[in-house]
Structure formats: C-alpha cells, structure tokens
Amino acid sequence: MEKVMKSTDCANCGSTFDITDWDLSFYAKMNVPEPTHCPDCRRQRRMAQINQINLFQRKCSVTGENIISNYPEESPYKVYKQEYWHGEKYDGKEFGRDFDFNRPFFEQYNELNLATPRAALFTHFWRDENSEYTNFAGMNKNCYLIFDSDEDWDCYYSYGMNHSKNCSDCYRVQFLELCYEAVDSKNCVNCNFTYNSENCAESWFLNNCIGCKYCVMCSNLRRKDYCYKNEPVSKERYAEILAEMKSYENLELMKKEFAEYRLKFPQKYMRGMQNENCTGNNLVHSKNAFNCFDSMYIWDGKYCSQVFIKAKDIMDSDEVGVAELNYDSNNLAYNCYNMRFSYMCMEQIRDMDYCNWCFHCGNLFGCVGLKRVQYCILNKQYTKEGYEEMVPRIIEHMKKTPATAGQTGEWGEYFPIKDSSFPYNLTMAQEHFPLTKEEALAKGYKWRDPDKKEYRPQKYQIPDNIGDVPDSIVDELLACAGCGKNYKIVPAELKFLKEKGIPIPRKCFHCRHADRFKPRPPRKLWDRKCDKCGVDISTAYPPERPEEVYCEKCYIDSLG
C-alpha cells in the first residue's frame, strides 16, 4: 500500500493531488523534480502533442509530390514523404544550433521544431502493403483508415486493432476475423456490435460474453449457443432476427434497444486478467501497475495508458513498449531506456530528454528529427565530453527559467500545449479532454476550423437495405448525419458490408469512432462501493454512470 507523503495543488487546473512514497522513489530514480501538474493534466499535455486520426492531402515540402499526412497543408512545418525523410538524403543535424543561456529552453526548442522537417506519417511504411491511409500503425496489408494498429489484413475504419483480418469499425481489439463494430474484444469470428467479449462467433450485439455462438442481444453469458436476450431460441428464429438487421432502420432500433438492455446486467469494477497488485481498467499480465489503463505487460508502473508488449519502471507514459525507465513521455517503443519528457521516438533509443521524431539515437537533449546519432543538443553534434559538460548546465538554466505553466522552472515540465505542432482539436487530447473552440483559444491553444469545402450537401439517397445498394455508390459524395462532413464509401468497404449484410453507415469515420469511444469508462478511478455487497472498490465507473458495478466476487456470483 502506497503512503501519501504530501498533497499539492495542480498549477494548471487547481485540483489537489497526492504524492506518495512510491512516487518520490521513482522521481529520485529518474532524477526529476516533483510534478507541478496533476496526473490528468500531465496526460492531457502529452496527448496534445499527437494527431493520430486526422489525415490530409498535401504536398511534400521537398519533392512537391502529393502525399497523405497528419499535417494539413496550411501547417507551418516542413513535411517530407516518408521514403525521403527516412532515406540517406535527409540529415537533421544540418538544423543544429548553439544553446543560448540568455533565453528559455522551450523558446529555442520551438524554433528548432519549426525549422526541422518531419515525416508525413508515423508508420512502418517499409513493411506495409497498400495501406497508405493509416497512421501510428505498421505491418498492415490492404488497410484503410486504421490507427494505432499493427499486423492487420483487409481492415478499415478502426483504432487500436491488432492481428486481425477482414474487420471494420473496431476499437481496441485483437485477433478478430470478419467482425464489424467490435469494442474491447478479442478472439472473435464473424461477430457484429460486440463489446467486452472474447472467443465468440456468429453473433450480434454481445456485451461481456465469453465463448458464445449464434447469439443476439445478449449480455454476461458464458459458453451459450442460439440465444436471444439471454434466452434460448431455435435456429429458425435466429435466422429471422438476422434478416431484420439488413435494414438500416431496423438496425438503428436494435442499437438503441441493446444500449438499454445491457444496463440490466452488472459490470465488473475492473476489466483485466492475470494481474498482481494493480489498479485501473483493461489491464492484462501486469504487476504493480497503479492507475493504468488499456495496457498489457506493465511491471512497476503508474499513470500509464496503452502500454503494449513489455514495459518496466515507467510513470506517466502513454503508448510505450519494450521500455524501461520512462517518465512523462509518449509514443516510444522497441528498446527504449531512460527516456524523459520525449515523444514519437522509436527503435534502439536511450538517455534522451525533450526529444521528438528521433530514431536509433542515444544521449540527446532537446533534439528533433535525428537518426542514428549520439551526443547532440538542439541537433548540434558534441563530443561525449562536451555533451556531458553542457547538459547539466542547461538543466540548471532551465531550473531558473520560469515555465509557462507556473512559477517553477522549465526543468521537469513537459512541452506546453500552446506550443504543440497541431491544433488542439486535431489531437488525442480532444478525445480524452474535450474543449470548445472558445475554451481552447482562451488557454492560448491552437484551433483548426472546419474546411467548408468538406461540408457539401448530400444529393444521393442511400437505400435502406444493403441488398439494394448499387456498386455506383462508391462514386457518390455522402454527408455525415452527425457532423455534416462529407465522406465516401470505398470499394473494399462496400464489398465487406454486402458480404456481412450490414447497411451503409450514415456517419463519417470520426463520428462513428466517437460513438464507439464515448460509452467506455474514462481513464480515471473513483472510490465507491460495490452495488451488491457494499465492499470498497476502486473503479473507472464514476458514481453517476447508470451501470451497476460489482466487486469481483459479486460479479462472478452473478454469472451463475
């Protein structure tokens, strides 16, 4: 059990947060000061640096070719196509400069960040095939608009998908095949609208089900076949129910009905398996992981999310893997060690502070867009001795320079949100910490207004039944029923929907993605009582949520 050593007020939001003995031990190990921001505000700062799911057509800044990028054309940053940026012609050291001890660090870093080119996308493009419209993804084949996803074939419109084939419209899933609208599920085949379920097949509208087949509108079932609303049905009745869902109108009614039906069943306070001494939600194979979410294989970590593969001794880290000794960093992976205040650095990286877009590097401070180098400060090459003499001086200078966020020095603060390379509403922070345009601008954050050319009225009338949809729909411009933004049906998607018997979606990818994300519990914990026995639990379900939340014992007992 952690011991609270002190409480302090967040310099950003004013809320009070605790600092424990575990925290102090980790800060000493990483040689960093105590944080001035609460855990939520620290996570918000990290997420505000990353745009994963918004893609744009633009020109390559060096070749003039048309490319796909997460940087819009009006962005002030130089954007190179990936083959050029990762090739031999590009060397980020040419943008190196001396450190000026008369100016703040963040001011100098921002100038370097603006001058240094970055690759158009963050993918393993050299191991992808026909998957140009993806980002933060790799080793994919024939995929379109999938993000934070690896090793998928013929998949579309998904986030957090791994090792899956012939799937669409999914969120945080693994090992699926022929699935549509699956959320937090794994090892399922030919399932549609499936949530928090495993090892299921040939089913529609499942929640918290394991090992079920030929089931519709069911929740909290284990190893059942041919059920409707948790009751047995004949094969003939099952077939009749499926036929009704080829109509868009009927399918929408069933979505609403299922959203209400699943509330009749209790939820377990924490989703996870094979964990030891952990708190959070959606955790597997972890030990001593506290306040962590949507992660696997964490050992000795705190305030982390979307950690994959293996990570040890990490704190305030998002989307890291094969990592050790990481603090207040995000999107680092594949053998990274002793990383502080950095993001989007990959493959054999170590001993780096305040860096981004660096690959196969070590011993860097305040660098952007470097490859296979060591001992650089603001992209300028130093000797080992010169680097080791300069870095402590810079840190001392940062300690004495007031940070934007408050009265403390720059050292120990993450990159300010106002200096992000992206408008706030394009970043992952908008998804987890949404702001209005007025709120964002009042805080000094960037904002991107909608492009009016992308909101033309829809003239085409979509048939209600998927069987009546002609192939020519791929030539039509559709308008989202949620936000009004235009979207298209691509040929591979149409083929998939017809084979599955699923009606044409009336919303764009971003609105469908938001609909999948919003019902999930937030990445935050509340202390409350089990709704069955009254025992104390720590859960991601806030008290105002409509679900009944049970402790593990009561939840297992409820399954019968």
ChimeraX attribute file (.defattr): number of C-alpha atoms within 10 A of each C-alpha:
attribute: neighborCount
match mode: 1-to-1
recipient: residues
	/A:1	7
	/A:2	9
	/A:3	11
	/A:4	13
	/A:5	12
	/A:6	10
	/A:7	11
	/A:8	15
	/A:9	14
	/A:10	20
	/A:11	17
	/A:12	13
	/A:13	11
	/A:14	11
	/A:15	13
	/A:16	12
	/A:17	17
	/A:18	15
	/A:19	17
	/A:20	16
	/A:21	15
	/A:22	16
	/A:23	19
	/A:24	15
	/A:25	11
	/A:26	21
	/A:27	16
	/A:28	11
	/A:29	11
	/A:30	17
	/A:31	11
	/A:32	15
	/A:33	13
	/A:34	14
	/A:35	19
	/A:36	20
	/A:37	24
	/A:38	21
	/A:39	18
	/A:40	18
	/A:41	17
	/A:42	21
	/A:43	24
	/A:44	20
	/A:45	20
	/A:46	27
	/A:47	26
	/A:48	28
	/A:49	25
	/A:50	22
	/A:51	23
	/A:52	21
	/A:53	23
	/A:54	18
	/A:55	19
	/A:56	14
	/A:57	13
	/A:58	20
	/A:59	20
	/A:60	21
	/A:61	18
	/A:62	13
	/A:63	10
	/A:64	11
	/A:65	12
	/A:66	12
	/A:67	18
	/A:68	21
	/A:69	26
	/A:70	25
	/A:71	25
	/A:72	19
	/A:73	16
	/A:74	7
	/A:75	13
	/A:76	12
	/A:77	18
	/A:78	19
	/A:79	25
	/A:80	24
	/A:81	22
	/A:82	21
	/A:83	14
	/A:84	15
	/A:85	20
	/A:86	17
	/A:87	10
	/A:88	9
	/A:89	8
	/A:90	16
	/A:91	17
	/A:92	20
	/A:93	20
	/A:94	12
	/A:95	18
	/A:96	18
	/A:97	14
	/A:98	11
	/A:99	17
	/A:100	11
	/A:101	11
	/A:102	8
	/A:103	12
	/A:104	19
	/A:105	22
	/A:106	21
	/A:107	11
	/A:108	16
	/A:109	23
	/A:110	17
	/A:111	11
	/A:112	20
	/A:113	25
	/A:114	14
	/A:115	16
	/A:116	23
	/A:117	22
	/A:118	26
	/A:119	21
	/A:120	27
	/A:121	25
	/A:122	19
	/A:123	23
	/A:124	15
	/A:125	19
	/A:126	10
	/A:127	12
	/A:128	20
	/A:129	14
	/A:130	13
	/A:131	24
	/A:132	19
	/A:133	19
	/A:134	31
	/A:135	28
	/A:136	20
	/A:137	25
	/A:138	24
	/A:139	18
	/A:140	29
	/A:141	19
	/A:142	18
	/A:143	28
	/A:144	23
	/A:145	20
	/A:146	29
	/A:147	24
	/A:148	22
	/A:149	27
	/A:150	22
	/A:151	18
	/A:152	27
	/A:153	21
	/A:154	21
	/A:155	30
	/A:156	29
	/A:157	25
	/A:158	31
	/A:159	26
	/A:160	20
	/A:161	33
	/A:162	22
	/A:163	18
	/A:164	26
	/A:165	24
	/A:166	21
	/A:167	28
	/A:168	28
	/A:169	23
	/A:170	30
	/A:171	24
	/A:172	20
	/A:173	25
	/A:174	24
	/A:175	18
	/A:176	28
	/A:177	23
	/A:178	21
	/A:179	27
	/A:180	27
	/A:181	21
	/A:182	31
	/A:183	26
	/A:184	23
	/A:185	25
	/A:186	25
	/A:187	18
	/A:188	28
	/A:189	23
	/A:190	19
	/A:191	27
	/A:192	26
	/A:193	21
	/A:194	29
	/A:195	24
	/A:196	20
	/A:197	25
	/A:198	25
	/A:199	17
	/A:200	28
	/A:201	23
	/A:202	18
	/A:203	26
	/A:204	26
	/A:205	23
	/A:206	29
	/A:207	27
	/A:208	22
	/A:209	23
	/A:210	23
	/A:211	16
	/A:212	24
	/A:213	23
	/A:214	20
	/A:215	28
	/A:216	28
	/A:217	23
	/A:218	25
	/A:219	27
	/A:220	21
	/A:221	20
	/A:222	17
	/A:223	11
	/A:224	18
	/A:225	23
	/A:226	20
	/A:227	22
	/A:228	20
	/A:229	16
	/A:230	17
	/A:231	13
	/A:232	14
	/A:233	16
	/A:234	12
	/A:235	12
	/A:236	9
	/A:237	14
	/A:238	18
	/A:239	11
	/A:240	11
	/A:241	13
	/A:242	14
	/A:243	12
	/A:244	14
	/A:245	20
	/A:246	21
	/A:247	18
	/A:248	20
	/A:249	13
	/A:250	15
	/A:251	16
	/A:252	13
	/A:253	11
	/A:254	17
	/A:255	14
	/A:256	10
	/A:257	12
	/A:258	20
	/A:259	14
	/A:260	10
	/A:261	16
	/A:262	20
	/A:263	13
	/A:264	12
	/A:265	18
	/A:266	21
	/A:267	23
	/A:268	21
	/A:269	23
	/A:270	21
	/A:271	19
	/A:272	20
	/A:273	12
	/A:274	11
	/A:275	18
	/A:276	13
	/A:277	11
	/A:278	22
	/A:279	24
	/A:280	27
	/A:281	26
	/A:282	20
	/A:283	26
	/A:284	19
	/A:285	15
	/A:286	26
	/A:287	20
	/A:288	18
	/A:289	28
	/A:290	20
	/A:291	22
	/A:292	30
	/A:293	26
	/A:294	22
	/A:295	27
	/A:296	26
	/A:297	21
	/A:298	31
	/A:299	21
	/A:300	21
	/A:301	27
	/A:302	26
	/A:303	23
	/A:304	29
	/A:305	26
	/A:306	21
	/A:307	27
	/A:308	18
	/A:309	14
	/A:310	20
	/A:311	27
	/A:312	21
	/A:313	21
	/A:314	28
	/A:315	24
	/A:316	22
	/A:317	30
	/A:318	28
	/A:319	19
	/A:320	30
	/A:321	26
	/A:322	20
	/A:323	26
	/A:324	23
	/A:325	21
	/A:326	29
	/A:327	26
	/A:328	24
	/A:329	30
	/A:330	30
	/A:331	22
	/A:332	30
	/A:333	25
	/A:334	17
	/A:335	18
	/A:336	26
	/A:337	22
	/A:338	19
	/A:339	29
	/A:340	25
	/A:341	23
	/A:342	27
	/A:343	28
	/A:344	22
	/A:345	29
	/A:346	22
	/A:347	16
	/A:348	18
	/A:349	25
	/A:350	24
	/A:351	18
	/A:352	27
	/A:353	23
	/A:354	24
	/A:355	27
	/A:356	24
	/A:357	22
	/A:358	26
	/A:359	20
	/A:360	18
	/A:361	22
	/A:362	23
	/A:363	20
	/A:364	29
	/A:365	26
	/A:366	25
	/A:367	27
	/A:368	31
	/A:369	25
	/A:370	27
	/A:371	22
	/A:372	13
	/A:373	17
	/A:374	23
	/A:375	22
	/A:376	25
	/A:377	26
	/A:378	24
	/A:379	28
	/A:380	20
	/A:381	19
	/A:382	15
	/A:383	11
	/A:384	12
	/A:385	9
	/A:386	12
	/A:387	19
	/A:388	13
	/A:389	11
	/A:390	14
	/A:391	19
	/A:392	11
	/A:393	12
	/A:394	18
	/A:395	17
	/A:396	13
	/A:397	19
	/A:398	22
	/A:399	17
	/A:400	13
	/A:401	19
	/A:402	14
	/A:403	21
	/A:404	15
	/A:405	18
	/A:406	14
	/A:407	11
	/A:408	18
	/A:409	19
	/A:410	24
	/A:411	22
	/A:412	23
	/A:413	25
	/A:414	22
	/A:415	24
	/A:416	17
	/A:417	23
	/A:418	19
	/A:419	18
	/A:420	20
	/A:421	20
	/A:422	24
	/A:423	23
	/A:424	28
	/A:425	22
	/A:426	22
	/A:427	23
	/A:428	20
	/A:429	21
	/A:430	18
	/A:431	17
	/A:432	17
	/A:433	13
	/A:434	15
	/A:435	14
	/A:436	12
	/A:437	15
	/A:438	10
	/A:439	11
	/A:440	18
	/A:441	14
	/A:442	10
	/A:443	10
	/A:444	11
	/A:445	20
	/A:446	19
	/A:447	16
	/A:448	12
	/A:449	8
	/A:450	9
	/A:451	8
	/A:452	8
	/A:453	8
	/A:454	12
	/A:455	16
	/A:456	13
	/A:457	13
	/A:458	16
	/A:459	10
	/A:460	11
	/A:461	9
	/A:462	19
	/A:463	15
	/A:464	15
	/A:465	19
	/A:466	21
	/A:467	15
	/A:468	11
	/A:469	15
	/A:470	11
	/A:471	11
	/A:472	9
	/A:473	19
	/A:474	15
	/A:475	11
	/A:476	15
	/A:477	15
	/A:478	26
	/A:479	22
	/A:480	21
	/A:481	13
	/A:482	12
	/A:483	12
	/A:484	17
	/A:485	23
	/A:486	18
	/A:487	18
	/A:488	16
	/A:489	18
	/A:490	13
	/A:491	14
	/A:492	16
	/A:493	21
	/A:494	20
	/A:495	12
	/A:496	20
	/A:497	19
	/A:498	17
	/A:499	12
	/A:500	17
	/A:501	17
	/A:502	20
	/A:503	25
	/A:504	21
	/A:505	15
	/A:506	16
	/A:507	20
	/A:508	21
	/A:509	20
	/A:510	16
	/A:511	17
	/A:512	19
	/A:513	19
	/A:514	11
	/A:515	12
	/A:516	21
	/A:517	17
	/A:518	11
	/A:519	10
	/A:520	13
	/A:521	14
	/A:522	15
	/A:523	20
	/A:524	18
	/A:525	18
	/A:526	13
	/A:527	13
	/A:528	17
	/A:529	18
	/A:530	22
	/A:531	18
	/A:532	15
	/A:533	11
	/A:534	11
	/A:535	12
	/A:536	12
	/A:537	19
	/A:538	20
	/A:539	28
	/A:540	24
	/A:541	25
	/A:542	17
	/A:543	14
	/A:544	6
	/A:545	10
	/A:546	10
	/A:547	17
	/A:548	17
	/A:549	26
	/A:550	25
	/A:551	23
	/A:552	16
	/A:553	12
	/A:554	18
	/A:555	19
	/A:556	12
	/A:557	9
	/A:558	14
	/A:559	11
	/A:560	8
